[in-house]
């Protein structure tokens, strides 16, 4: 068990980039080979029973290290998902929710339709988020989701590790679910009694709803 834990710690990278994904795929077959040699030696010396804890013989049940080595790509995908969720949790618990920042754009009111002034109206203004203050927490959560979805939509991701994009997409949704679950619970009394905090939460929700609507673009 200790060796499996050490293998998870030292053989699974923490970074996320095409270079790391290629390393994972190239290392996996070599790791399977080396671990197989190592486990065979442990079986011969009597340190392993030659099965996976079941009654199956050695040739039909993978040993713990071999099982991890042969599924290194999937272990990496799950580790990335857990890493993203933990990063979101750290933002939500360790960042002061009272700190705010200004986001959005100053959007001019449209001119009267049919007038010459209306020709100068920005046709894209309907898609702009109006300037307001949101919490630093919401901004950092959105940045984490954006980075996660950038990796998920990388053209090389699916060709190298086919399960990675769907797992990253799920992780980004789970980070937003954490925001919905933690913030109203953790700051419920302040939201109920302090108008400023209630307004910040309102702005956060509108901000996240608006920005996530355009993440696909």
N, C-alpha and C positions, 0 to 999 in steps of 0.2 A: 504493500500500500504506500509506503514511504517513497519507493522508487517511482511509482505511478504519479504521485503528487509532484515529485521533483521533475519528472518528465513533462508534466503539464506546465510547470513553472518555467523551465528552461528551453523547451523545444517548441513552444507555441508563441510566436511573436505577438507583441502588443500593438504594433503599428498597422496602418491600413493604407496600402498603396499598391499599384500594379507590380512594383518590384517585390514587395512582401508576398503577394499572392503567387507570383511565379516561383519564389523561393520555397513556399509551402509545397507546391506541386512537385518541384524537383527533389526536395528532401524526402518526401513521403516514401517512395520506393526504396531508397537507400536505408531509411530508418527501419522499414519493415525487415530488410535483409539483416541489418546489424542486430536488431532486437531479437530476431529469430535465433541467431547464433548464440546470443547471450542467454536466452531462455533455455535453449537446449543444454547449455553447460550447467545451468542451475538445476535442471531436471536430473542430469546425470549425477550431480553432487548431492541430490536429495533435498535441495532447498525448496523445490516446487513439486507438486504432486503430478504434474502433467495434465491437469485439467483446469477448468475455470471455476472450481468449487462445486461443480455438479458431478454426477456420476458418469459423465461422458468421457471417452478416452481422449488422449492428447491429439489424435489426428482428426477429431470431429469438433472440438471446442477450442476456440482461441484462448491463449493465456492472456492475463490482464495487460501486459506490456504490448504484446502483439496486437491485441484488440485496439489499443489506443494508437499505436503506430499506423495501423491500416486505415484508421478513421481520423487521421491528423487534420485533414481539410475540414471535416465537420466539427472537430473539436475547436479548431481555430474560429470557425463561423460562430459557434456558440459562445466562445470567449469574447469575441468582438461584440456580440449582442449584450452580454453581461457587462462589459466594460462601458458601453454607451449608456445603459440604464443606470449603472453606478455613477457615471459622470453627471447624469441628470439629477439623480438623488442628491449628490453632493451640492449641486447648484441650489436645489430647493431647500436644503437644510442648512447650508453654511453661508448663503448670501443674504444679507440684510434686506428684507422685503420693503423696508421703508425708503431705500435708496431708489430714486427715479432718474430717468433720462428722457430727453426730448427726441421724438421720432416723427416721421411723416413729413408732409409738405404743406406749405401755405397755399391753399387752393382758393382762387378768386371766385366769387359768385358769378355765374354765367350772365351774360347780357340778355336783354330782352330779345326773344326769338324774332327773327325777321329784320332786325336792325343791322346797320353797317358794323356796329361794335361786336355783334355776335359772330362775325366772320373771323375775329381775332381770338375767339375762345379756343382753348386747348381741347381738342376732341378726346384726348386721353385722360382728362382730369377726372372723369367718372371712376377711373381705376386707381386713382391716387388715394393714399391713406392720409386723412387730415391730420395736421400737426397737433400733437398732444403729448402728455407725459405718461410713460409706462414704467413699470418696475425694471430694474436691471436684471432681476430674475427672469422675467419674460423674454427680455432681449437675448440673454445668454442661452435660454432654452431653445429659442428660435434658431440661434446660430448653431447649436448642437444638432438640431434637426436638419438644418440646411447642409451642414457638413456630411451628416450621415447619408442623406439622400443624394448628395453629389457623388459619394462613393458607390451608392447603390446603382446609380445611372451611368457609371463609368462603362464604356464599351467593352473593356477588357475583363470586367468582373465576372460576367456570366460565362465567358468563354474559358476562363481559368478555373473558377470555382462556381459551379452552376447554382448552388444553394445560397450564395452570398447575397445577391441583390434582394431576394425576398426576405431574408433574415434582417438585413439592414432596414428595409422598408418597415417591417414589423417593429423593430426597435425604435424607430422614429415616432411611430404611433404610440408606443408604450411610454415614451418620454412625455408626450403630451397628456396621456392619461394620468401620469404621475402628477403633473401640474394640476390637473382638475381634481385629483384626489387629495393632494397634500395641502395646497395653499388654502382652500376654504376651511379645511379642518384645523390646520396649524395656526391660522390667524383669524379664526371664526369670531372670537370675542371682539377683536379690533375692528373687523369688517362690520360687525353689528353696531358698534358704538362710536367709531371714528369716521365721519363722512369722507375724510381724505383717503383713508385706506380703502373704503368702499368704492370710491371713484377710481383709485388705482387699479383695483381688481376688475372693475367694469372696463377700463381702458385696455387692460391686459387681454381680456377675453376678446374684445373687438379687434385688437391688434393681431392676436394669434389667428383668429378666424380669417381676417383679411389676408394676412401674409401666407398662411397655409393654402389658401385658395389659389395662389399664384406660384406655389413652389414647383409645380409641374412645368411651368414656363422657364 
